Amino acid sequence: MKSRIHPVSRPVVFRDRAAGAAFLTRSTAESGQRVVWEDGRSYPVIDVETSSASHPFYTGARQVLDTAGRIEQFNRRYGSGAPAGEK
């Protein structure tokens, strides 16, 4: 790697406000706020609205689509679905 062209990577705490969870990871992001982590050291903290702790895809709280209603709507709009001549 060339020297002085890459951003500095440092430990940063990402705090999810929606779930109340926090993650310590490496990042190039900067922050003026700091927080004391579980190991007793102080790290920059970045507050985020959504993370894997609160996103519906990762938590399993996805919406269930009403497929029966969609099929009925399709049949009402385009017919019963039977091939032509078998009605």
PDB file of N, CA, C and O in Angstrom:
ATOM      1  N   MET A   1       0.834  -1.185   0.000  1.00  0.00           N
ATOM      2  CA  MET A   1       0.000   0.000   0.000  1.00  0.00           C
ATOM      3  C   MET A   1       0.876   1.245   0.000  1.00  0.00           C
ATOM      4  O   MET A   1       1.948   1.266   0.605  1.00  0.00           O
ATOM      5  N   LYS A   2       0.414   2.259  -0.672  1.00  0.00           N
ATOM      6  CA  LYS A   2       1.127   3.523  -0.655  1.00  0.00           C
ATOM      7  C   LYS A   2       0.886   4.212   0.678  1.00  0.00           C
ATOM      8  O   LYS A   2      -0.204   4.136   1.245  1.00  0.00           O
ATOM      9  N   SER A   3       1.900   4.874   1.160  1.00  0.00           N
ATOM     10  CA  SER A   3       1.750   5.558   2.441  1.00  0.00           C
ATOM     11  C   SER A   3       1.030   6.894   2.253  1.00  0.00           C
ATOM     12  O   SER A   3       1.146   7.528   1.205  1.00  0.00           O
ATOM     13  N   ARG A   4       0.302   7.305   3.256  1.00  0.00           N
ATOM     14  CA  ARG A   4      -0.386   8.587   3.374  1.00  0.00           C
ATOM     15  C   ARG A   4      -1.543   8.790   2.391  1.00  0.00           C
ATOM     16  O   ARG A   4      -1.998   9.924   2.242  1.00  0.00           O
ATOM     17  N   ILE A   5      -2.038   7.760   1.721  1.00  0.00           N
ATOM     18  CA  ILE A   5      -3.191   7.956   0.851  1.00  0.00           C
ATOM     19  C   ILE A   5      -4.437   7.238   1.366  1.00  0.00           C
ATOM     20  O   ILE A   5      -5.541   7.492   0.884  1.00  0.00           O
ATOM     21  N   HIS A   6      -4.271   6.355   2.329  1.00  0.00           N
ATOM     22  CA  HIS A   6      -5.392   5.598   2.859  1.00  0.00           C
ATOM     23  C   HIS A   6      -5.893   6.242   4.142  1.00  0.00           C
ATOM     24  O   HIS A   6      -5.095   6.729   4.942  1.00  0.00           O
ATOM     25  N   PRO A   7      -7.210   6.250   4.348  1.00  0.00           N
ATOM     26  CA  PRO A   7      -7.733   6.820   5.593  1.00  0.00           C
ATOM     27  C   PRO A   7      -7.337   5.964   6.793  1.00  0.00           C
ATOM     28  O   PRO A   7      -7.101   4.762   6.667  1.00  0.00           O
ATOM     29  N   VAL A   8      -7.272   6.593   7.933  1.00  0.00           N
ATOM     30  CA  VAL A   8      -6.887   5.907   9.163  1.00  0.00           C
ATOM     31  C   VAL A   8      -8.080   5.116   9.687  1.00  0.00           C
ATOM     32  O   VAL A   8      -9.162   5.671   9.880  1.00  0.00           O
ATOM     33  N   SER A   9      -7.885   3.839   9.913  1.00  0.00           N
ATOM     34  CA  SER A   9      -8.911   2.979  10.477  1.00  0.00           C
ATOM     35  C   SER A   9      -8.663   2.842  11.972  1.00  0.00           C
ATOM     36  O   SER A   9      -7.550   2.550  12.409  1.00  0.00           O
ATOM     37  N   ARG A  10      -9.719   3.058  12.746  1.00  0.00           N
ATOM     38  CA  ARG A  10      -9.598   3.021  14.201  1.00  0.00           C
ATOM     39  C   ARG A  10     -10.828   2.357  14.807  1.00  0.00           C
ATOM     40  O   ARG A  10     -11.857   2.259  14.139  1.00  0.00           O
ATOM     41  N   PRO A  11     -10.749   1.900  16.049  1.00  0.00           N
ATOM     42  CA  PRO A  11     -11.932   1.328  16.704  1.00  0.00           C
ATOM     43  C   PRO A  11     -12.978   2.421  16.946  1.00  0.00           C
ATOM     44  O   PRO A  11     -12.656   3.508  17.426  1.00  0.00           O
ATOM     45  N   VAL A  12     -14.231   2.116  16.609  1.00  0.00           N
ATOM     46  CA  VAL A  12     -15.347   3.046  16.781  1.00  0.00           C
ATOM     47  C   VAL A  12     -16.537   2.256  17.305  1.00  0.00           C
ATOM     48  O   VAL A  12     -16.741   1.105  16.919  1.00  0.00           O
ATOM     49  N   VAL A  13     -17.323   2.873  18.183  1.00  0.00           N
ATOM     50  CA  VAL A  13     -18.543   2.259  18.690  1.00  0.00           C
ATOM     51  C   VAL A  13     -19.715   2.811  17.884  1.00  0.00           C
ATOM     52  O   VAL A  13     -19.904   4.024  17.799  1.00  0.00           O
ATOM     53  N   PHE A  14     -20.499   1.912  17.294  1.00  0.00           N
ATOM     54  CA  PHE A  14     -21.735   2.291  16.625  1.00  0.00           C
ATOM     55  C   PHE A  14     -22.882   1.936  17.566  1.00  0.00           C
ATOM     56  O   PHE A  14     -23.031   0.783  17.970  1.00  0.00           O
ATOM     57  N   ARG A  15     -23.691   2.939  17.911  1.00  0.00           N
ATOM     58  CA  ARG A  15     -24.774   2.757  18.880  1.00  0.00           C
ATOM     59  C   ARG A  15     -26.110   2.871  18.149  1.00  0.00           C
ATOM     60  O   ARG A  15     -26.397   3.895  17.528  1.00  0.00           O
ATOM     61  N   ASP A  16     -26.921   1.824  18.224  1.00  0.00           N
ATOM     62  CA  ASP A  16     -28.237   1.793  17.594  1.00  0.00           C
ATOM     63  C   ASP A  16     -29.245   2.350  18.593  1.00  0.00           C
ATOM     64  O   ASP A  16     -29.507   1.732  19.625  1.00  0.00           O
ATOM     65  N   ARG A  17     -29.804   3.504  18.290  1.00  0.00           N
ATOM     66  CA  ARG A  17     -30.756   4.150  19.197  1.00  0.00           C
ATOM     67  C   ARG A  17     -32.083   3.406  19.273  1.00  0.00           C
ATOM     68  O   ARG A  17     -32.723   3.406  20.325  1.00  0.00           O
ATOM     69  N   ALA A  18     -32.512   2.773  18.186  1.00  0.00           N
ATOM     70  CA  ALA A  18     -33.799   2.085  18.174  1.00  0.00           C
ATOM     71  C   ALA A  18     -33.781   0.827  19.044  1.00  0.00           C
ATOM     72  O   ALA A  18     -34.756   0.545  19.741  1.00  0.00           O
ATOM     73  N   ALA A  19     -32.690   0.076  19.010  1.00  0.00           N
ATOM     74  CA  ALA A  19     -32.626  -1.189  19.741  1.00  0.00           C
ATOM     75  C   ALA A  19     -31.863  -1.069  21.053  1.00  0.00           C
ATOM     76  O   ALA A  19     -31.943  -1.962  21.896  1.00  0.00           O
ATOM     77  N   GLY A  20     -31.129   0.017  21.237  1.00  0.00           N
ATOM     78  CA  GLY A  20     -30.337   0.164  22.448  1.00  0.00           C
ATOM     79  C   GLY A  20     -29.095  -0.711  22.448  1.00  0.00           C
ATOM     80  O   GLY A  20     -28.538  -0.997  23.508  1.00  0.00           O
ATOM     81  N   ALA A  21     -28.663  -1.132  21.292  1.00  0.00           N
ATOM     82  CA  ALA A  21     -27.486  -1.994  21.181  1.00  0.00           C
ATOM     83  C   ALA A  21     -26.293  -1.168  20.729  1.00  0.00           C
ATOM     84  O   ALA A  21     -26.456  -0.112  20.117  1.00  0.00           O
ATOM     85  N   ALA A  22     -25.098  -1.648  21.030  1.00  0.00           N
ATOM     86  CA  ALA A  22     -23.868  -0.973  20.609  1.00  0.00           C
ATOM     87  C   ALA A  22     -22.884  -2.013  20.107  1.00  0.00           C
ATOM     88  O   ALA A  22     -22.827  -3.132  20.617  1.00  0.00           O
ATOM     89  N   PHE A  23     -22.098  -1.625  19.086  1.00  0.00           N
ATOM     90  CA  PHE A  23     -21.132  -2.521  18.477  1.00  0.00           C
ATOM     91  C   PHE A  23     -19.790  -1.829  18.405  1.00  0.00           C
ATOM     92  O   PHE A  23     -19.714  -0.673  17.989  1.00  0.00           O
ATOM     93  N   LEU A  24     -18.741  -2.504  18.796  1.00  0.00           N
ATOM     94  CA  LEU A  24     -17.382  -1.987  18.659  1.00  0.00           C
ATOM     95  C   LEU A  24     -16.771  -2.620  17.427  1.00  0.00           C
ATOM     96  O   LEU A  24     -16.682  -3.844  17.328  1.00  0.00           O
ATOM     97  N   THR A  25     -16.353  -1.790  16.492  1.00  0.00           N
ATOM     98  CA  THR A  25     -15.768  -2.279  15.248  1.00  0.00           C
ATOM     99  C   THR A  25     -14.758  -1.263  14.742  1.00  0.00           C
ATOM    100  O   THR A  25     -14.623  -0.184  15.319  1.00  0.00           O
ATOM    101  N   ARG A  26     -14.058  -1.590  13.687  1.00  0.00           N
ATOM    102  CA  ARG A  26     -13.099  -0.659  13.095  1.00  0.00           C
ATOM    103  C   ARG A  26     -13.783   0.121  11.989  1.00  0.00           C
ATOM    104  O   ARG A  26     -14.586  -0.425  11.233  1.00  0.00           O
ATOM    105  N   SER A  27     -13.456   1.410  11.901  1.00  0.00           N
ATOM    106  CA  SER A  27     -14.057   2.267  10.890  1.00  0.00           C
ATOM    107  C   SER A  27     -13.162   3.467  10.634  1.00  0.00           C
ATOM    108  O   SER A  27     -12.290   3.793  11.439  1.00  0.00           O
ATOM    109  N   THR A  28     -13.392   4.120   9.502  1.00  0.00           N
ATOM    110  CA  THR A  28     -12.692   5.367   9.194  1.00  0.00           C
ATOM    111  C   THR A  28     -13.540   6.572   9.574  1.00  0.00           C
ATOM    112  O   THR A  28     -13.087   7.710   9.451  1.00  0.00           O
ATOM    113  N   ALA A  29     -14.773   6.334  10.037  1.00  0.00           N
ATOM    114  CA  ALA A  29     -15.669   7.423  10.422  1.00  0.00           C
ATOM    115  C   ALA A  29     -15.135   8.134  11.665  1.00  0.00           C
ATOM    116  O   ALA A  29     -14.526   7.520  12.540  1.00  0.00           O
ATOM    117  N   GLU A  30     -15.380   9.448  11.718  1.00  0.00           N
ATOM    118  CA  GLU A  30     -14.931  10.245  12.851  1.00  0.00           C
ATOM    119  C   GLU A  30     -16.129  10.786  13.617  1.00  0.00           C
ATOM    120  O   GLU A  30     -17.207  10.980  13.054  1.00  0.00           O
ATOM    121  N   SER A  31     -15.926  11.024  14.902  1.00  0.00           N
ATOM    122  CA  SER A  31     -16.977  11.570  15.743  1.00  0.00           C
ATOM    123  C   SER A  31     -16.354  12.372  16.870  1.00  0.00           C
ATOM    124  O   SER A  31     -15.282  12.033  17.372  1.00  0.00           O
ATOM    125  N   GLY A  32     -17.033  13.434  17.262  1.00  0.00           N
ATOM    126  CA  GLY A  32     -16.568  14.243  18.374  1.00  0.00           C
ATOM    127  C   GLY A  32     -16.997  13.686  19.723  1.00  0.00           C
ATOM    128  O   GLY A  32     -16.416  14.026  20.753  1.00  0.00           O
ATOM    129  N   GLN A  33     -18.014  12.831  19.719  1.00  0.00           N
ATOM    130  CA  GLN A  33     -18.506  12.233  20.960  1.00  0.00           C
ATOM    131  C   GLN A  33     -17.684  10.991  21.294  1.00  0.00           C
ATOM    132  O   GLN A  33     -17.159  10.318  20.407  1.00  0.00           O
ATOM    133  N   ARG A  34     -17.586  10.706  22.579  1.00  0.00           N
ATOM    134  CA  ARG A  34     -16.856   9.522  23.025  1.00  0.00           C
ATOM    135  C   ARG A  34     -17.696   8.792  24.061  1.00  0.00           C
ATOM    136  O   ARG A  34     -18.555   9.379  24.719  1.00  0.00           O
ATOM    137  N   VAL A  35     -17.426   7.489  24.189  1.00  0.00           N
ATOM    138  CA  VAL A  35     -18.122   6.664  25.168  1.00  0.00           C
ATOM    139  C   VAL A  35     -17.112   5.683  25.751  1.00  0.00           C
ATOM    140  O   VAL A  35     -16.171   5.269  25.075  1.00  0.00           O
ATOM    141  N   VAL A  36     -17.318   5.319  27.008  1.00  0.00           N
ATOM    142  CA  VAL A  36     -16.455   4.321  27.654  1.00  0.00           C
ATOM    143  C   VAL A  36     -17.043   2.951  27.376  1.00  0.00           C
ATOM    144  O   VAL A  36     -18.196   2.686  27.716  1.00  0.00           O
ATOM    145  N   TRP A  37     -16.254   2.075  26.756  1.00  0.00           N
ATOM    146  CA  TRP A  37     -16.697   0.742  26.379  1.00  0.00           C
ATOM    147  C   TRP A  37     -16.517  -0.227  27.532  1.00  0.00           C
ATOM    148  O   TRP A  37     -15.996   0.154  28.581  1.00  0.00           O
ATOM    149  N   GLU A  38     -16.936  -1.470  27.360  1.00  0.00           N
ATOM    150  CA  GLU A  38     -16.878  -2.502  28.401  1.00  0.00           C
ATOM    151  C   GLU A  38     -15.469  -2.799  28.880  1.00  0.00           C
ATOM    152  O   GLU A  38     -15.289  -3.246  30.012  1.00  0.00           O
ATOM    153  N   ASP A  39     -14.461  -2.559  28.042  1.00  0.00           N
ATOM    154  CA  ASP A  39     -13.083  -2.835  28.437  1.00  0.00           C
ATOM    155  C   ASP A  39     -12.456  -1.674  29.217  1.00  0.00           C
ATOM    156  O   ASP A  39     -11.289  -1.744  29.602  1.00  0.00           O
ATOM    157  N   GLY A  40     -13.230  -0.606  29.450  1.00  0.00           N
ATOM    158  CA  GLY A  40     -12.747   0.524  30.227  1.00  0.00           C
ATOM    159  C   GLY A  40     -12.090   1.614  29.393  1.00  0.00           C
ATOM    160  O   GLY A  40     -11.732   2.661  29.933  1.00  0.00           O
ATOM    161  N   ARG A  41     -11.924   1.399  28.104  1.00  0.00           N
ATOM    162  CA  ARG A  41     -11.305   2.405  27.234  1.00  0.00           C
ATOM    163  C   ARG A  41     -12.379   3.319  26.639  1.00  0.00           C
ATOM    164  O   ARG A  41     -13.550   2.950  26.545  1.00  0.00           O
ATOM    165  N   SER A  42     -11.959   4.494  26.248  1.00  0.00           N
ATOM    166  CA  SER A  42     -12.850   5.470  25.645  1.00  0.00           C
ATOM    167  C   SER A  42     -12.708   5.409  24.119  1.00  0.00           C
ATOM    168  O   SER A  42     -11.597   5.451  23.590  1.00  0.00           O
ATOM    169  N   TYR A  43     -13.850   5.310  23.416  1.00  0.00           N
ATOM    170  CA  TYR A  43     -13.853   5.225  21.959  1.00  0.00           C
ATOM    171  C   TYR A  43     -14.813   6.271  21.387  1.00  0.00           C
ATOM    172  O   TYR A  43     -15.759   6.676  22.062  1.00  0.00           O
ATOM    173  N   PRO A  44     -14.574   6.709  20.149  1.00  0.00           N
ATOM    174  CA  PRO A  44     -15.555   7.577  19.489  1.00  0.00           C
ATOM    175  C   PRO A  44     -16.853   6.798  19.285  1.00  0.00           C
ATOM    176  O   PRO A  44     -16.823   5.594  19.030  1.00  0.00           O
ATOM    177  N   VAL A  45     -17.980   7.477  19.396  1.00  0.00           N
ATOM    178  CA  VAL A  45     -19.285   6.822  19.228  1.00  0.00           C
ATOM    179  C   VAL A  45     -20.052   7.520  18.116  1.00  0.00           C
ATOM    180  O   VAL A  45     -20.059   8.746  18.012  1.00  0.00           O
ATOM    181  N   ILE A  46     -20.705   6.699  17.280  1.00  0.00           N
ATOM    182  CA  ILE A  46     -21.549   7.196  16.202  1.00  0.00           C
ATOM    183  C   ILE A  46     -22.929   6.592  16.399  1.00  0.00           C
ATOM    184  O   ILE A  46     -23.078   5.371  16.452  1.00  0.00           O
ATOM    185  N   ASP A  47     -23.947   7.457  16.508  1.00  0.00           N
ATOM    186  CA  ASP A  47     -25.324   7.001  16.684  1.00  0.00           C
ATOM    187  C   ASP A  47     -25.956   6.738  15.322  1.00  0.00           C
ATOM    188  O   ASP A  47     -25.874   7.570  14.419  1.00  0.00           O
ATOM    189  N   VAL A  48     -26.584   5.576  15.184  1.00  0.00           N
ATOM    190  CA  VAL A  48     -27.259   5.202  13.944  1.00  0.00           C
ATOM    191  C   VAL A  48     -28.718   4.902  14.252  1.00  0.00           C
ATOM    192  O   VAL A  48     -29.065   4.552  15.380  1.00  0.00           O
ATOM    193  N   GLU A  49     -29.571   5.041  13.239  1.00  0.00           N
ATOM    194  CA  GLU A  49     -30.994   4.790  13.428  1.00  0.00           C
ATOM    195  C   GLU A  49     -31.346   3.315  13.279  1.00  0.00           C
ATOM    196  O   GLU A  49     -32.238   2.816  13.964  1.00  0.00           O
ATOM    197  N   THR A  50     -30.653   2.621  12.391  1.00  0.00           N
ATOM    198  CA  THR A  50     -30.961   1.218  12.131  1.00  0.00           C
ATOM    199  C   THR A  50     -29.670   0.422  12.012  1.00  0.00           C
ATOM    200  O   THR A  50     -28.717   0.860  11.368  1.00  0.00           O
ATOM    201  N   SER A  51     -29.647  -0.738  12.630  1.00  0.00           N
ATOM    202  CA  SER A  51     -28.512  -1.652  12.502  1.00  0.00           C
ATOM    203  C   SER A  51     -29.075  -3.067  12.432  1.00  0.00           C
ATOM    204  O   SER A  51     -30.290  -3.249  12.349  1.00  0.00           O
ATOM    205  N   SER A  52     -28.213  -4.049  12.463  1.00  0.00           N
ATOM    206  CA  SER A  52     -28.679  -5.437  12.416  1.00  0.00           C
ATOM    207  C   SER A  52     -29.491  -5.802  13.654  1.00  0.00           C
ATOM    208  O   SER A  52     -30.232  -6.784  13.630  1.00  0.00           O
ATOM    209  N   ALA A  53     -29.367  -5.035  14.734  1.00  0.00           N
ATOM    210  CA  ALA A  53     -30.126  -5.317  15.951  1.00  0.00           C
ATOM    211  C   ALA A  53     -31.574  -4.852  15.850  1.00  0.00           C
ATOM    212  O   ALA A  53     -32.430  -5.352  16.580  1.00  0.00           O
ATOM    213  N   SER A  54     -31.868  -3.895  14.951  1.00  0.00           N
ATOM    214  CA  SER A  54     -33.232  -3.376  14.869  1.00  0.00           C
ATOM    215  C   SER A  54     -33.860  -3.491  13.486  1.00  0.00           C
ATOM    216  O   SER A  54     -35.052  -3.217  13.343  1.00  0.00           O
ATOM    217  N   HIS A  55     -33.108  -3.885  12.464  1.00  0.00           N
ATOM    218  CA  HIS A  55     -33.665  -3.975  11.110  1.00  0.00           C
ATOM    219  C   HIS A  55     -34.542  -5.212  11.000  1.00  0.00           C
ATOM    220  O   HIS A  55     -34.135  -6.291  11.430  1.00  0.00           O
ATOM    221  N   PRO A  56     -35.752  -5.079  10.427  1.00  0.00           N
ATOM    222  CA  PRO A  56     -36.672  -6.223  10.350  1.00  0.00           C
ATOM    223  C   PRO A  56     -36.118  -7.431   9.602  1.00  0.00           C
ATOM    224  O   PRO A  56     -36.483  -8.562   9.922  1.00  0.00           O
ATOM    225  N   PHE A  57     -35.257  -7.228   8.626  1.00  0.00           N
ATOM    226  CA  PHE A  57     -34.695  -8.364   7.888  1.00  0.00           C
ATOM    227  C   PHE A  57     -33.855  -9.245   8.803  1.00  0.00           C
ATOM    228  O   PHE A  57     -33.925 -10.470   8.707  1.00  0.00           O
ATOM    229  N   TYR A  58     -33.069  -8.652   9.681  1.00  0.00           N
ATOM    230  CA  TYR A  58     -32.175  -9.416  10.549  1.00  0.00           C
ATOM    231  C   TYR A  58     -32.869  -9.915  11.812  1.00  0.00           C
ATOM    232  O   TYR A  58     -32.445 -10.920  12.384  1.00  0.00           O
ATOM    233  N   THR A  59     -33.926  -9.236  12.259  1.00  0.00           N
ATOM    234  CA  THR A  59     -34.599  -9.649  13.486  1.00  0.00           C
ATOM    235  C   THR A  59     -35.693 -10.669  13.240  1.00  0.00           C
ATOM    236  O   THR A  59     -36.186 -11.283  14.187  1.00  0.00           O
ATOM    237  N   GLY A  60     -36.091 -10.866  11.964  1.00  0.00           N
ATOM    238  CA  GLY A  60     -37.136 -11.831  11.655  1.00  0.00           C
ATOM    239  C   GLY A  60     -38.530 -11.261  11.789  1.00  0.00           C
ATOM    240  O   GLY A  60     -39.498 -12.021  11.751  1.00  0.00           O
ATOM    241  N   ALA A  61     -38.675  -9.965  11.943  1.00  0.00           N
ATOM    242  CA  ALA A  61     -39.981  -9.328  12.109  1.00  0.00           C
ATOM    243  C   ALA A  61     -40.488  -8.758  10.795  1.00  0.00           C
ATOM    244  O   ALA A  61     -41.111  -7.697  10.771  1.00  0.00           O
ATOM    245  N   ARG A  62     -40.225  -9.458   9.709  1.00  0.00           N
ATOM    246  CA  ARG A  62     -40.663  -8.985   8.399  1.00  0.00           C
ATOM    247  C   ARG A  62     -42.173  -9.065   8.279  1.00  0.00           C
ATOM    248  O   ARG A  62     -42.820  -9.863   8.958  1.00  0.00           O
ATOM    249  N   GLN A  63     -42.729  -8.233   7.412  1.00  0.00           N
ATOM    250  CA  GLN A  63     -44.162  -8.264   7.169  1.00  0.00           C
ATOM    251  C   GLN A  63     -44.508  -9.490   6.327  1.00  0.00           C
ATOM    252  O   GLN A  63     -43.767  -9.872   5.422  1.00  0.00           O
ATOM    253  N   VAL A  64     -45.639 -10.088   6.642  1.00  0.00           N
ATOM    254  CA  VAL A  64     -46.126 -11.225   5.871  1.00  0.00           C
ATOM    255  C   VAL A  64     -47.104 -10.673   4.841  1.00  0.00           C
ATOM    256  O   VAL A  64     -48.076 -10.007   5.198  1.00  0.00           O
ATOM    257  N   LEU A  65     -46.853 -10.943   3.586  1.00  0.00           N
ATOM    258  CA  LEU A  65     -47.728 -10.457   2.530  1.00  0.00           C
ATOM    259  C   LEU A  65     -48.987 -11.301   2.448  1.00  0.00           C
ATOM    260  O   LEU A  65     -48.956 -12.516   2.647  1.00  0.00           O
ATOM    261  N   ASP A  66     -50.081 -10.644   2.154  1.00  0.00           N
ATOM    262  CA  ASP A  66     -51.360 -11.326   2.003  1.00  0.00           C
ATOM    263  C   ASP A  66     -51.450 -11.874   0.596  1.00  0.00           C
ATOM    264  O   ASP A  66     -52.022 -11.231  -0.283  1.00  0.00           O
ATOM    265  N   THR A  67     -50.891 -13.059   0.368  1.00  0.00           N
ATOM    266  CA  THR A  67     -50.866 -13.621  -0.981  1.00  0.00           C
ATOM    267  C   THR A  67     -52.247 -14.077  -1.416  1.00  0.00           C
ATOM    268  O   THR A  67     -52.559 -14.022  -2.605  1.00  0.00           O
ATOM    269  N   ALA A  68     -53.081 -14.523  -0.490  1.00  0.00           N
ATOM    270  CA  ALA A  68     -54.427 -14.953  -0.869  1.00  0.00           C
ATOM    271  C   ALA A  68     -55.211 -13.767  -1.403  1.00  0.00           C
ATOM    272  O   ALA A  68     -55.931 -13.907  -2.391  1.00  0.00           O
ATOM    273  N   GLY A  69     -55.094 -12.629  -0.793  1.00  0.00           N
ATOM    274  CA  GLY A  69     -55.781 -11.430  -1.264  1.00  0.00           C
ATOM    275  C   GLY A  69     -55.289 -10.989  -2.622  1.00  0.00           C
ATOM    276  O   GLY A  69     -56.075 -10.504  -3.437  1.00  0.00           O
ATOM    277  N   ARG A  70     -54.022 -11.147  -2.878  1.00  0.00           N
ATOM    278  CA  ARG A  70     -53.474 -10.779  -4.182  1.00  0.00           C
ATOM    279  C   ARG A  70     -53.977 -11.714  -5.281  1.00  0.00           C
ATOM    280  O   ARG A  70     -54.261 -11.272  -6.394  1.00  0.00           O
ATOM    281  N   ILE A  71     -54.085 -12.987  -4.973  1.00  0.00           N
ATOM    282  CA  ILE A  71     -54.578 -13.950  -5.963  1.00  0.00           C
ATOM    283  C   ILE A  71     -56.044 -13.665  -6.278  1.00  0.00           C
ATOM    284  O   ILE A  71     -56.441 -13.695  -7.443  1.00  0.00           O
ATOM    285  N   GLU A  72     -56.852 -13.388  -5.254  1.00  0.00           N
ATOM    286  CA  GLU A  72     -58.260 -13.061  -5.470  1.00  0.00           C
ATOM    287  C   GLU A  72     -58.400 -11.791  -6.297  1.00  0.00           C
ATOM    288  O   GLU A  72     -59.256 -11.717  -7.179  1.00  0.00           O
ATOM    289  N   GLN A  73     -57.575 -10.803  -6.024  1.00  0.00           N
ATOM    290  CA  GLN A  73     -57.613  -9.561  -6.782  1.00  0.00           C
ATOM    291  C   GLN A  73     -57.246  -9.818  -8.247  1.00  0.00           C
ATOM    292  O   GLN A  73     -57.876  -9.262  -9.146  1.00  0.00           O
ATOM    293  N   PHE A  74     -56.242 -10.648  -8.492  1.00  0.00           N
ATOM    294  CA  PHE A  74     -55.864 -10.997  -9.855  1.00  0.00           C
ATOM    295  C   PHE A  74     -57.009 -11.702 -10.572  1.00  0.00           C
ATOM    296  O   PHE A  74     -57.313 -11.378 -11.720  1.00  0.00           O
ATOM    297  N   ASN A  75     -57.650 -12.668  -9.904  1.00  0.00           N
ATOM    298  CA  ASN A  75     -58.755 -13.406 -10.516  1.00  0.00           C
ATOM    299  C   ASN A  75     -59.944 -12.498 -10.809  1.00  0.00           C
ATOM    300  O   ASN A  75     -60.596 -12.659 -11.840  1.00  0.00           O
ATOM    301  N   ARG A  76     -60.239 -11.552  -9.928  1.00  0.00           N
ATOM    302  CA  ARG A  76     -61.320 -10.604 -10.188  1.00  0.00           C
ATOM    303  C   ARG A  76     -60.997  -9.725 -11.387  1.00  0.00           C
ATOM    304  O   ARG A  76     -61.875  -9.426 -12.196  1.00  0.00           O
ATOM    305  N   ARG A  77     -59.752  -9.317 -11.500  1.00  0.00           N
ATOM    306  CA  ARG A  77     -59.357  -8.399 -12.566  1.00  0.00           C
ATOM    307  C   ARG A  77     -59.251  -9.099 -13.914  1.00  0.00           C
ATOM    308  O   ARG A  77     -59.688  -8.552 -14.926  1.00  0.00           O
ATOM    309  N   TYR A  78     -58.680 -10.298 -13.944  1.00  0.00           N
ATOM    310  CA  TYR A  78     -58.381 -10.958 -15.218  1.00  0.00           C
ATOM    311  C   TYR A  78     -59.189 -12.221 -15.452  1.00  0.00           C
ATOM    312  O   TYR A  78     -58.946 -12.920 -16.436  1.00  0.00           O
ATOM    313  N   GLY A  79     -60.113 -12.529 -14.610  1.00  0.00           N
ATOM    314  CA  GLY A  79     -60.931 -13.712 -14.809  1.00  0.00           C
ATOM    315  C   GLY A  79     -60.608 -14.782 -13.797  1.00  0.00           C
ATOM    316  O   GLY A  79     -59.819 -14.568 -12.877  1.00  0.00           O
ATOM    317  N   SER A  80     -61.217 -15.928 -13.972  1.00  0.00           N
ATOM    318  CA  SER A  80     -61.070 -17.008 -12.994  1.00  0.00           C
ATOM    319  C   SER A  80     -59.752 -17.725 -13.104  1.00  0.00           C
ATOM    320  O   SER A  80     -59.378 -18.470 -12.199  1.00  0.00           O
ATOM    321  N   GLY A  81     -59.038 -17.520 -14.194  1.00  0.00           N
ATOM    322  CA  GLY A  81     -57.764 -18.178 -14.362  1.00  0.00           C
ATOM    323  C   GLY A  81     -57.859 -19.450 -15.169  1.00  0.00           C
ATOM    324  O   GLY A  81     -56.831 -20.054 -15.477  1.00  0.00           O
ATOM    325  N   ALA A  82     -59.060 -19.879 -15.523  1.00  0.00           N
ATOM    326  CA  ALA A  82     -59.232 -21.078 -16.339  1.00  0.00           C
ATOM    327  C   ALA A  82     -58.890 -20.761 -17.790  1.00  0.00           C
ATOM    328  O   ALA A  82     -59.177 -19.661 -18.262  1.00  0.00           O
ATOM    329  N   PRO A  83     -58.288 -21.698 -18.500  1.00  0.00           N
ATOM    330  CA  PRO A  83     -57.977 -21.462 -19.910  1.00  0.00           C
ATOM    331  C   PRO A  83     -59.252 -21.201 -20.717  1.00  0.00           C
ATOM    332  O   PRO A  83     -60.337 -21.630 -20.324  1.00  0.00           O
ATOM    333  N   ALA A  84     -59.122 -20.512 -21.823  1.00  0.00           N
ATOM    334  CA  ALA A  84     -60.270 -20.169 -22.673  1.00  0.00           C
ATOM    335  C   ALA A  84     -60.948 -21.436 -23.161  1.00  0.00           C
ATOM    336  O   ALA A  84     -60.288 -22.389 -23.577  1.00  0.00           O
ATOM    337  N   GLY A  85     -62.292 -21.437 -23.105  1.00  0.00           N
ATOM    338  CA  GLY A  85     -63.046 -22.583 -23.578  1.00  0.00           C
ATOM    339  C   GLY A  85     -63.433 -23.545 -22.458  1.00  0.00           C
ATOM    340  O   GLY A  85     -64.263 -24.422 -22.696  1.00  0.00           O
ATOM    341  N   GLU A  86     -62.885 -23.431 -21.264  1.00  0.00           N
ATOM    342  CA  GLU A  86     -63.217 -24.333 -20.165  1.00  0.00           C
ATOM    343  C   GLU A  86     -64.089 -23.673 -19.129  1.00  0.00           C
ATOM    344  O   GLU A  86     -64.289 -24.244 -18.057  1.00  0.00           O
ATOM    345  N   LYS A  87     -64.621 -22.487 -19.401  1.00  0.00           N
ATOM    346  CA  LYS A  87     -65.447 -21.777 -18.403  1.00  0.00           C
ATOM    347  C   LYS A  87     -66.734 -22.413 -18.212  1.00  0.00           C
ATOM    348  O   LYS A  87     -67.542 -21.943 -17.410  1.00  0.00           O
TER     349      LYS A  87
END
